[in-house]
Amino acid sequence: MWQQGEQPSTGRAVLLDSFGGPEVLGLREIPAPQAGPGQLRVRVTAAGLNPMDWIMTADADTAARFGLSLPAGFGTDYAGVVDQVGDGVTGFAPGDRVFGGALSRAVADFVLIDPAEGIAANEAHHTPDGVDDRTAATLAIAGRTASAALAAVDPGPDDTLLIGGAAGGVGVFAVQLARIAGARVIGTGSATSADFLRDLGAEPVTYGDGLADRVRALAPGGVTAAIDLHGVDTVHAARELGVPDDRICTIATQVDGVSAANGANAAPGALEEIARLVAAGRLRVPVAARFPVEQIRDATELQAGRHVHGKVVIDL
Ligand SMILES: NC(=O)c1ccc[n+]([C@@H]2O[C@H](COP(=O)([O-])OP(=O)(O)OC[C@H]3O[C@@H](n4cnc5c(N)ncnc54)[C@H](OP(=O)(O)O)[C@@H]3O)[C@@H](O)[C@H]2O)c1
Protein backbone atom coordinates (compact mmCIF):
# COMPACT_ATOMS: atom_id res chain seq x y z
CA MET A 1 0.00 0.00 0.00
CA TRP A 2 1.25 3.51 -0.88
CA GLN A 3 0.38 6.31 1.44
CA GLN A 4 0.97 9.99 1.81
CA GLY A 5 2.17 12.04 4.75
CA GLU A 6 1.42 11.53 8.39
CA GLN A 7 -1.35 8.96 8.83
CA PRO A 8 -3.98 9.85 11.44
CA SER A 9 -5.35 6.94 13.44
CA THR A 10 -8.89 8.35 13.64
CA GLY A 11 -11.23 10.46 11.58
CA ARG A 12 -14.65 12.04 11.94
CA ALA A 13 -17.72 10.54 10.29
CA VAL A 14 -21.40 11.37 10.34
CA LEU A 15 -23.11 8.21 11.59
CA LEU A 16 -26.66 7.18 12.41
CA ASP A 17 -27.62 4.70 15.13
CA SER A 18 -31.22 4.75 13.98
CA PHE A 19 -32.94 5.85 10.80
CA GLY A 20 -34.91 9.10 10.91
CA GLY A 21 -34.70 12.85 10.28
CA PRO A 22 -31.76 15.24 10.74
CA GLU A 23 -31.92 14.72 14.52
CA VAL A 24 -30.43 11.22 14.18
CA LEU A 25 -27.27 12.50 12.48
CA GLY A 26 -24.24 12.51 14.79
CA LEU A 27 -20.57 13.32 14.27
CA ARG A 28 -18.22 10.72 15.74
CA GLU A 29 -14.51 10.09 15.92
CA ILE A 30 -13.83 6.56 14.62
CA PRO A 31 -10.73 4.56 13.65
CA ALA A 32 -9.51 5.73 10.24
CA PRO A 33 -10.36 3.07 7.63
CA GLN A 34 -7.38 1.53 5.82
CA ALA A 35 -7.30 0.94 2.06
CA GLY A 36 -7.34 -2.78 1.28
CA PRO A 37 -6.37 -4.39 -2.03
CA GLY A 38 -8.11 -2.63 -4.91
CA GLN A 39 -9.15 0.33 -2.77
CA LEU A 40 -8.34 4.02 -2.52
CA ARG A 41 -8.63 6.00 0.63
CA VAL A 42 -9.74 9.57 0.06
CA ARG A 43 -9.24 12.34 2.57
CA VAL A 44 -12.57 14.08 1.98
CA THR A 45 -12.54 17.88 1.95
CA ALA A 46 -16.12 18.58 0.86
CA ALA A 47 -19.38 16.67 0.48
CA GLY A 48 -22.42 17.81 -1.49
CA LEU A 49 -25.92 17.00 -0.24
CA ASN A 50 -28.78 15.64 -2.32
CA PRO A 51 -32.38 14.73 -1.46
CA MET A 52 -31.48 11.02 -1.73
CA ASP A 53 -29.18 11.40 1.31
CA TRP A 54 -32.00 12.08 3.72
CA ILE A 55 -34.61 10.09 1.78
CA MET A 56 -32.61 6.84 1.98
CA THR A 57 -31.86 7.23 5.70
CA ALA A 58 -35.32 8.44 6.75
CA ASP A 59 -36.72 5.00 7.60
CA ALA A 60 -35.56 1.40 7.87
CA ASP A 61 -37.49 0.11 4.84
CA THR A 62 -36.05 2.69 2.46
CA ALA A 63 -32.58 2.22 3.93
CA ALA A 64 -32.83 -1.53 3.36
CA ARG A 65 -33.71 -0.96 -0.29
CA PHE A 66 -30.38 0.85 -0.65
CA GLY A 67 -28.54 -1.89 1.25
CA LEU A 68 -27.89 0.29 4.32
CA SER A 69 -27.65 -1.11 7.83
CA LEU A 70 -26.93 0.47 11.22
CA PRO A 71 -24.74 2.19 12.14
CA ALA A 72 -25.08 3.88 8.75
CA GLY A 73 -23.08 6.67 7.19
CA PHE A 74 -24.51 9.70 5.44
CA GLY A 75 -24.08 11.57 2.16
CA THR A 76 -22.86 10.38 -1.22
CA ASP A 77 -21.19 13.11 -3.30
CA TYR A 78 -17.63 13.89 -2.22
CA ALA A 79 -14.38 15.52 -3.28
CA GLY A 80 -10.95 15.28 -1.73
CA VAL A 81 -7.43 13.95 -2.08
CA VAL A 82 -6.24 10.34 -2.38
CA ASP A 83 -4.06 9.54 0.64
CA GLN A 84 -3.73 5.74 0.44
CA VAL A 85 -3.72 3.44 -2.56
CA GLY A 86 -4.20 -0.29 -2.02
CA ASP A 87 -2.39 -3.04 -3.91
CA GLY A 88 -3.63 -3.58 -7.42
CA VAL A 89 -5.09 -0.10 -7.97
CA THR A 90 -4.00 1.59 -11.18
CA GLY A 91 -4.55 5.13 -12.37
CA PHE A 92 -4.48 6.80 -8.95
CA ALA A 93 -1.65 7.91 -6.70
CA PRO A 94 -1.47 9.56 -3.28
CA GLY A 95 -1.99 13.29 -3.70
CA ASP A 96 -4.41 12.99 -6.65
CA ARG A 97 -7.45 15.24 -6.36
CA VAL A 98 -10.60 13.17 -6.90
CA PHE A 99 -14.38 13.46 -6.75
CA GLY A 100 -17.34 11.15 -7.20
CA GLY A 101 -19.88 9.09 -5.29
CA ALA A 102 -19.56 7.00 -2.12
CA LEU A 103 -23.05 5.74 -1.33
CA SER A 104 -24.22 7.02 2.06
CA ARG A 105 -20.75 7.35 3.56
CA ALA A 106 -19.33 10.56 2.04
CA VAL A 107 -19.69 12.92 5.00
CA ALA A 108 -16.57 11.69 6.75
CA ASP A 109 -12.91 12.60 6.91
CA PHE A 110 -12.02 9.39 5.04
CA VAL A 111 -13.87 7.25 2.51
CA LEU A 112 -12.76 4.01 0.90
CA ILE A 113 -13.48 3.64 -2.80
CA ASP A 114 -13.19 0.57 -5.02
CA PRO A 115 -12.61 2.32 -8.34
CA ALA A 116 -12.66 -0.91 -10.37
CA GLU A 117 -16.33 -1.42 -9.49
CA GLY A 118 -17.11 1.37 -11.93
CA ILE A 119 -20.48 2.17 -10.38
CA ALA A 120 -21.79 5.59 -9.42
CA ALA A 121 -22.11 4.60 -5.74
CA ASN A 122 -18.41 3.75 -5.47
CA GLU A 123 -16.31 5.83 -7.81
CA ALA A 124 -13.43 8.26 -8.11
CA HIS A 125 -12.63 10.61 -10.98
CA HIS A 126 -9.69 12.95 -11.26
CA THR A 127 -10.77 16.50 -10.43
CA PRO A 128 -9.78 18.75 -13.32
CA ASP A 129 -7.59 21.77 -12.64
CA GLY A 130 -9.83 24.79 -12.38
CA VAL A 131 -12.54 22.94 -10.43
CA ASP A 132 -12.31 23.52 -6.69
CA ASP A 133 -13.24 20.75 -4.26
CA ARG A 134 -16.46 22.34 -3.07
CA THR A 135 -17.70 22.52 -6.64
CA ALA A 136 -16.43 19.04 -7.50
CA ALA A 137 -18.40 17.69 -4.53
CA THR A 138 -21.68 18.84 -6.11
CA LEU A 139 -21.31 17.23 -9.50
CA ALA A 140 -21.91 13.48 -9.39
CA ILE A 141 -25.59 12.96 -8.63
CA ALA A 142 -27.14 16.21 -9.81
CA GLY A 143 -24.91 16.57 -12.86
CA ARG A 144 -25.48 13.02 -14.06
CA THR A 145 -29.22 13.24 -13.40
CA ALA A 146 -29.56 16.47 -15.36
CA SER A 147 -27.60 14.91 -18.18
CA ALA A 148 -29.77 11.76 -18.20
CA ALA A 149 -33.00 13.76 -18.15
CA LEU A 150 -31.86 15.96 -21.01
CA ALA A 151 -30.69 12.95 -23.01
CA ALA A 152 -34.23 11.56 -22.80
CA VAL A 153 -35.66 14.61 -24.59
CA ASP A 154 -32.54 15.69 -26.51
CA PRO A 155 -33.07 19.47 -26.66
CA GLY A 156 -31.41 21.49 -29.42
CA PRO A 157 -31.49 24.96 -30.97
CA ASP A 158 -35.01 24.47 -32.38
CA ASP A 159 -36.46 23.64 -28.98
CA THR A 160 -38.23 25.54 -26.26
CA LEU A 161 -37.72 23.38 -23.18
CA LEU A 162 -39.84 23.66 -20.04
CA ILE A 163 -37.97 22.62 -16.88
CA GLY A 164 -40.02 22.09 -13.73
CA GLY A 165 -38.11 22.74 -10.49
CA ALA A 166 -35.34 24.51 -12.39
CA ALA A 167 -33.73 26.26 -9.40
CA GLY A 168 -32.84 23.11 -7.44
CA GLY A 169 -29.71 21.01 -7.35
CA VAL A 170 -30.50 19.14 -10.57
CA GLY A 171 -32.13 22.16 -12.17
CA VAL A 172 -29.03 24.36 -12.09
CA PHE A 173 -27.21 21.77 -14.23
CA ALA A 174 -30.20 21.07 -16.49
CA VAL A 175 -30.83 24.72 -17.30
CA GLN A 176 -27.22 25.42 -18.20
CA LEU A 177 -26.70 22.19 -20.16
CA ALA A 178 -29.87 22.83 -22.16
CA ARG A 179 -28.68 26.36 -22.91
CA ILE A 180 -25.31 24.99 -24.02
CA ALA A 181 -27.25 22.64 -26.34
CA GLY A 182 -28.84 25.75 -27.82
CA ALA A 183 -32.39 25.41 -26.47
CA ARG A 184 -34.57 28.20 -25.19
CA VAL A 185 -35.33 27.34 -21.54
CA ILE A 186 -38.34 28.23 -19.45
CA GLY A 187 -37.86 27.20 -15.82
CA THR A 188 -40.40 26.91 -13.03
CA GLY A 189 -39.72 28.17 -9.53
CA SER A 190 -41.33 30.24 -6.83
CA ALA A 191 -41.36 34.00 -7.26
CA THR A 192 -38.20 34.16 -5.14
CA SER A 193 -36.32 32.08 -7.74
CA ALA A 194 -36.94 34.42 -10.68
CA ASP A 195 -33.67 36.37 -10.64
CA PHE A 196 -31.69 33.25 -9.84
CA LEU A 197 -33.21 31.44 -12.84
CA ARG A 198 -32.59 34.40 -15.14
CA ASP A 199 -28.92 34.44 -14.10
CA LEU A 200 -28.66 30.76 -15.06
CA GLY A 201 -30.09 31.45 -18.50
CA ALA A 202 -33.73 30.42 -18.03
CA GLU A 203 -36.88 32.47 -18.39
CA PRO A 204 -38.64 32.11 -15.03
CA VAL A 205 -42.26 31.14 -14.58
CA THR A 206 -43.95 30.45 -11.26
CA TYR A 207 -45.16 26.93 -10.56
CA GLY A 208 -48.69 26.19 -9.31
CA ASP A 209 -52.21 26.45 -10.73
CA GLY A 210 -52.33 28.02 -14.18
CA LEU A 211 -48.77 27.02 -15.11
CA ALA A 212 -49.70 26.06 -18.68
CA ASP A 213 -51.35 29.46 -19.25
CA ARG A 214 -48.32 31.33 -17.94
CA VAL A 215 -45.99 29.30 -20.13
CA ARG A 216 -48.25 29.87 -23.16
CA ALA A 217 -48.07 33.62 -22.55
CA LEU A 218 -44.26 33.45 -22.44
CA ALA A 219 -43.93 31.17 -25.44
CA PRO A 220 -46.90 31.67 -27.78
CA GLY A 221 -45.01 29.68 -30.42
CA GLY A 222 -45.19 26.62 -28.19
CA VAL A 223 -43.07 24.39 -26.00
CA THR A 224 -41.44 21.41 -27.67
CA ALA A 225 -39.98 19.41 -24.74
CA ALA A 226 -40.21 19.25 -20.95
CA ILE A 227 -38.43 17.73 -17.98
CA ASP A 228 -40.07 17.63 -14.57
CA LEU A 229 -37.47 17.74 -11.80
CA HIS A 230 -39.94 18.11 -8.96
CA GLY A 231 -43.11 16.01 -9.33
CA VAL A 232 -45.85 15.79 -11.94
CA ASP A 233 -47.12 19.36 -12.42
CA THR A 234 -44.73 20.12 -15.26
CA VAL A 235 -45.69 16.87 -16.98
CA HIS A 236 -49.36 17.87 -16.83
CA ALA A 237 -48.62 21.40 -18.05
CA ALA A 238 -46.47 20.08 -20.90
CA ARG A 239 -49.22 17.72 -22.01
CA GLU A 240 -51.72 20.59 -21.85
CA LEU A 241 -49.36 22.56 -24.08
CA GLY A 242 -49.27 19.77 -26.64
CA VAL A 243 -45.79 18.39 -25.94
CA PRO A 244 -45.74 14.73 -27.05
CA ASP A 245 -45.04 12.16 -24.31
CA ASP A 246 -41.81 11.05 -25.95
CA ARG A 247 -40.38 14.52 -25.34
CA ILE A 248 -41.33 14.64 -21.65
CA CYS A 249 -39.19 13.18 -18.88
CA THR A 250 -39.44 12.95 -15.09
CA ILE A 251 -36.81 12.29 -12.42
CA ALA A 252 -38.64 12.53 -9.10
CA THR A 253 -41.59 10.27 -9.75
CA GLN A 254 -43.03 8.05 -12.45
CA VAL A 255 -45.81 9.00 -14.83
CA ASP A 256 -47.30 6.43 -17.20
CA GLY A 257 -46.32 7.13 -20.79
CA VAL A 258 -43.28 9.35 -20.16
CA SER A 259 -39.71 8.28 -19.51
CA ALA A 260 -38.18 8.44 -16.04
CA ALA A 261 -34.49 9.30 -16.02
CA ASN A 262 -32.05 8.02 -13.45
CA GLY A 263 -28.70 9.67 -12.85
CA ALA A 264 -27.04 6.28 -12.42
CA ASN A 265 -27.92 5.56 -16.07
CA ALA A 266 -26.39 8.71 -17.52
CA ALA A 267 -24.25 8.19 -20.60
CA PRO A 268 -20.69 7.04 -19.92
CA GLY A 269 -18.50 10.11 -19.70
CA ALA A 270 -21.38 12.47 -18.87
CA LEU A 271 -19.93 13.37 -15.48
CA GLU A 272 -16.43 13.96 -16.82
CA GLU A 273 -17.91 16.18 -19.54
CA ILE A 274 -19.71 18.25 -16.90
CA ALA A 275 -16.49 18.61 -14.92
CA ARG A 276 -14.72 19.75 -18.09
CA LEU A 277 -17.42 22.36 -18.73
CA VAL A 278 -16.98 23.65 -15.18
CA ALA A 279 -13.20 23.77 -15.61
CA ALA A 280 -13.65 25.68 -18.87
CA GLY A 281 -15.88 28.23 -17.14
CA ARG A 282 -18.88 27.30 -19.30
CA LEU A 283 -20.95 25.86 -16.45
CA ARG A 284 -21.09 27.07 -12.86
CA VAL A 285 -22.53 25.54 -9.73
CA PRO A 286 -24.34 27.97 -7.44
CA VAL A 287 -23.79 26.93 -3.83
CA ALA A 288 -26.76 28.02 -1.74
CA ALA A 289 -25.03 27.38 1.58
CA ARG A 290 -21.91 25.84 3.09
CA PHE A 291 -21.77 24.28 6.54
CA PRO A 292 -18.94 22.90 8.66
CA VAL A 293 -19.50 19.20 9.27
CA GLU A 294 -20.40 19.90 12.90
CA GLN A 295 -23.59 21.53 11.54
CA ILE A 296 -24.70 18.55 9.49
CA ARG A 297 -28.17 18.60 11.04
CA ASP A 298 -28.76 22.25 10.03
CA ALA A 299 -27.42 21.56 6.54
CA THR A 300 -29.70 18.56 6.10
CA GLU A 301 -32.70 20.45 7.40
CA LEU A 302 -32.06 23.20 4.87
CA GLN A 303 -31.65 20.69 2.01
CA ALA A 304 -34.77 18.78 3.03
CA GLY A 305 -36.82 21.99 3.04
CA ARG A 306 -37.05 21.62 -0.77
CA HIS A 307 -36.43 25.30 -1.53
CA VAL A 308 -32.68 25.41 -1.95
CA HIS A 309 -31.39 27.32 -4.96
CA GLY A 310 -28.46 25.27 -6.20
CA LYS A 311 -26.44 23.02 -3.91
CA VAL A 312 -25.66 22.61 -0.19
CA VAL A 313 -22.05 21.74 0.63
CA ILE A 314 -20.44 20.35 3.79
CA ASP A 315 -16.86 21.33 4.59
CA LEU A 316 -14.65 18.71 6.26
N1 LIG B 1 -33.88 10.01 -10.64
C1 LIG B 1 -32.72 10.39 -10.15
O1 LIG B 1 -31.66 9.80 -10.48
C2 LIG B 1 -32.68 11.55 -9.22
C3 LIG B 1 -31.44 12.13 -8.94
C4 LIG B 1 -31.41 13.29 -8.17
C5 LIG B 1 -32.60 13.79 -7.65
N2 LIG B 1 -33.77 13.15 -7.87
C6 LIG B 1 -35.02 13.68 -7.33
O2 LIG B 1 -35.32 14.84 -8.08
C7 LIG B 1 -35.89 15.86 -7.26
C8 LIG B 1 -35.07 17.13 -7.40
O3 LIG B 1 -33.76 16.94 -6.91
P1 LIG B 1 -32.88 18.22 -6.55
O4 LIG B 1 -31.57 17.77 -6.09
O5 LIG B 1 -32.97 19.22 -7.66
O6 LIG B 1 -33.75 18.78 -5.32
P2 LIG B 1 -33.67 20.17 -4.56
O7 LIG B 1 -32.36 20.81 -4.80
O8 LIG B 1 -34.09 19.92 -3.17
O9 LIG B 1 -34.80 21.04 -5.28
C9 LIG B 1 -35.14 22.24 -4.68
C10 LIG B 1 -35.91 23.08 -5.69
O10 LIG B 1 -37.23 22.56 -5.85
C11 LIG B 1 -38.05 23.69 -6.18
N3 LIG B 1 -39.45 23.43 -5.85
C12 LIG B 1 -40.00 23.34 -4.61
N4 LIG B 1 -41.33 23.12 -4.75
C13 LIG B 1 -41.59 23.08 -6.09
C14 LIG B 1 -42.77 22.91 -6.86
N5 LIG B 1 -43.97 22.71 -6.29
N6 LIG B 1 -42.66 22.91 -8.22
C15 LIG B 1 -41.47 23.10 -8.83
N7 LIG B 1 -40.32 23.29 -8.14
C16 LIG B 1 -40.39 23.28 -6.79
C17 LIG B 1 -37.51 24.80 -5.34
O11 LIG B 1 -37.78 26.04 -5.99
P3 LIG B 1 -38.32 27.29 -5.11
O12 LIG B 1 -37.29 27.49 -4.02
O13 LIG B 1 -38.35 28.41 -6.07
O14 LIG B 1 -39.64 26.87 -4.54
C18 LIG B 1 -36.01 24.51 -5.23
O15 LIG B 1 -35.25 25.31 -6.07
C19 LIG B 1 -35.92 15.26 -5.85
O16 LIG B 1 -37.19 14.71 -5.64
C20 LIG B 1 -34.88 14.17 -5.89
O17 LIG B 1 -35.16 13.15 -4.97
C21 LIG B 1 -33.84 12.05 -8.67
The ligand as an SDF file (V2000), in Angstrom:
LIG
                    3D

 48 52  0  0  0  0  0  0  0  0999 V2000
  -33.8840   10.0130  -10.6390 N   0  0  0  0  0  0  0  0  0  0  0  0
  -32.7170   10.3850  -10.1520 C   0  0  0  0  0  0  0  0  0  0  0  0
  -31.6560    9.7960  -10.4840 O   0  0  0  0  0  0  0  0  0  0  0  0
  -32.6770   11.5540   -9.2170 C   0  0  0  0  0  0  0  0  0  0  0  0
  -31.4410   12.1280   -8.9350 C   0  0  0  0  0  0  0  0  0  0  0  0
  -31.4140   13.2870   -8.1670 C   0  0  0  0  0  0  0  0  0  0  0  0
  -32.6020   13.7870   -7.6470 C   0  0  0  0  0  0  0  0  0  0  0  0
  -33.7670   13.1460   -7.8720 N   0  0  0  0  0  0  0  0  0  0  0  0
  -35.0240   13.6830   -7.3290 C   0  0  0  0  0  0  0  0  0  0  0  0
  -35.3220   14.8420   -8.0800 O   0  0  0  0  0  0  0  0  0  0  0  0
  -35.8920   15.8560   -7.2640 C   0  0  0  0  0  0  0  0  0  0  0  0
  -35.0690   17.1280   -7.4000 C   0  0  0  0  0  0  0  0  0  0  0  0
  -33.7600   16.9380   -6.9060 O   0  0  0  0  0  0  0  0  0  0  0  0
  -32.8830   18.2240   -6.5520 P   0  0  0  0  0  0  0  0  0  0  0  0
  -31.5700   17.7720   -6.0910 O   0  0  0  0  0  0  0  0  0  0  0  0
  -32.9740   19.2220   -7.6610 O   0  0  0  0  0  0  0  0  0  0  0  0
  -33.7480   18.7830   -5.3190 O   0  0  0  0  0  0  0  0  0  0  0  0
  -33.6710   20.1690   -4.5640 P   0  0  0  0  0  0  0  0  0  0  0  0
  -32.3560   20.8120   -4.7950 O   0  0  0  0  0  0  0  0  0  0  0  0
  -34.0900   19.9210   -3.1690 O   0  0  0  0  0  0  0  0  0  0  0  0
  -34.8020   21.0440   -5.2840 O   0  0  0  0  0  0  0  0  0  0  0  0
  -35.1390   22.2450   -4.6850 C   0  0  0  0  0  0  0  0  0  0  0  0
  -35.9140   23.0770   -5.6890 C   0  0  0  0  0  0  0  0  0  0  0  0
  -37.2260   22.5630   -5.8490 O   0  0  0  0  0  0  0  0  0  0  0  0
  -38.0500   23.6870   -6.1810 C   0  0  0  0  0  0  0  0  0  0  0  0
  -39.4490   23.4290   -5.8540 N   0  0  0  0  0  0  0  0  0  0  0  0
  -40.0050   23.3450   -4.6120 C   0  0  0  0  0  0  0  0  0  0  0  0
  -41.3330   23.1240   -4.7460 N   0  0  0  0  0  0  0  0  0  0  0  0
  -41.5850   23.0830   -6.0890 C   0  0  0  0  0  0  0  0  0  0  0  0
  -42.7680   22.9070   -6.8650 C   0  0  0  0  0  0  0  0  0  0  0  0
  -43.9690   22.7060   -6.2880 N   0  0  0  0  0  0  0  0  0  0  0  0
  -42.6580   22.9080   -8.2190 N   0  0  0  0  0  0  0  0  0  0  0  0
  -41.4690   23.0990   -8.8320 C   0  0  0  0  0  0  0  0  0  0  0  0
  -40.3160   23.2900   -8.1410 N   0  0  0  0  0  0  0  0  0  0  0  0
  -40.3860   23.2810   -6.7910 C   0  0  0  0  0  0  0  0  0  0  0  0
  -37.5060   24.8040   -5.3420 C   0  0  0  0  0  0  0  0  0  0  0  0
  -37.7810   26.0410   -5.9860 O   0  0  0  0  0  0  0  0  0  0  0  0
  -38.3160   27.2900   -5.1070 P   0  0  0  0  0  0  0  0  0  0  0  0
  -37.2940   27.4930   -4.0200 O   0  0  0  0  0  0  0  0  0  0  0  0
  -38.3490   28.4120   -6.0660 O   0  0  0  0  0  0  0  0  0  0  0  0
  -39.6390   26.8740   -4.5360 O   0  0  0  0  0  0  0  0  0  0  0  0
  -36.0150   24.5120   -5.2300 C   0  0  0  0  0  0  0  0  0  0  0  0
  -35.2540   25.3140   -6.0730 O   0  0  0  0  0  0  0  0  0  0  0  0
  -35.9180   15.2580   -5.8530 C   0  0  0  0  0  0  0  0  0  0  0  0
  -37.1940   14.7140   -5.6400 O   0  0  0  0  0  0  0  0  0  0  0  0
  -34.8830   14.1650   -5.8920 C   0  0  0  0  0  0  0  0  0  0  0  0
  -35.1610   13.1460   -4.9720 O   0  0  0  0  0  0  0  0  0  0  0  0
  -33.8410   12.0540   -8.6660 C   0  0  0  0  0  0  0  0  0  0  0  0
  1  2  1  0
  2  3  2  0
  2  4  1  0
  4  5  1  0
  4 48  2  0
  5  6  2  0
  6  7  1  0
  7  8  2  0
  8  9  1  0
  8 48  1  0
  9 10  1  0
  9 46  1  0
 10 11  1  0
 11 12  1  0
 11 44  1  0
 12 13  1  0
 13 14  1  0
 14 15  2  0
 14 16  1  0
 14 17  1  0
 17 18  1  0
 18 19  2  0
 18 20  1  0
 18 21  1  0
 21 22  1  0
 22 23  1  0
 23 24  1  0
 23 42  1  0
 24 25  1  0
 25 26  1  0
 25 36  1  0
 26 27  1  0
 26 35  1  0
 27 28  2  0
 28 29  1  0
 29 30  1  0
 29 35  2  0
 30 31  1  0
 30 32  2  0
 32 33  1  0
 33 34  2  0
 34 35  1  0
 36 37  1  0
 36 42  1  0
 37 38  1  0
 38 39  2  0
 38 40  1  0
 38 41  1  0
 42 43  1  0
 44 45  1  0
 44 46  1  0
 46 47  1  0
M  CHG  2   8   1  16  -1
M  END
$$$$
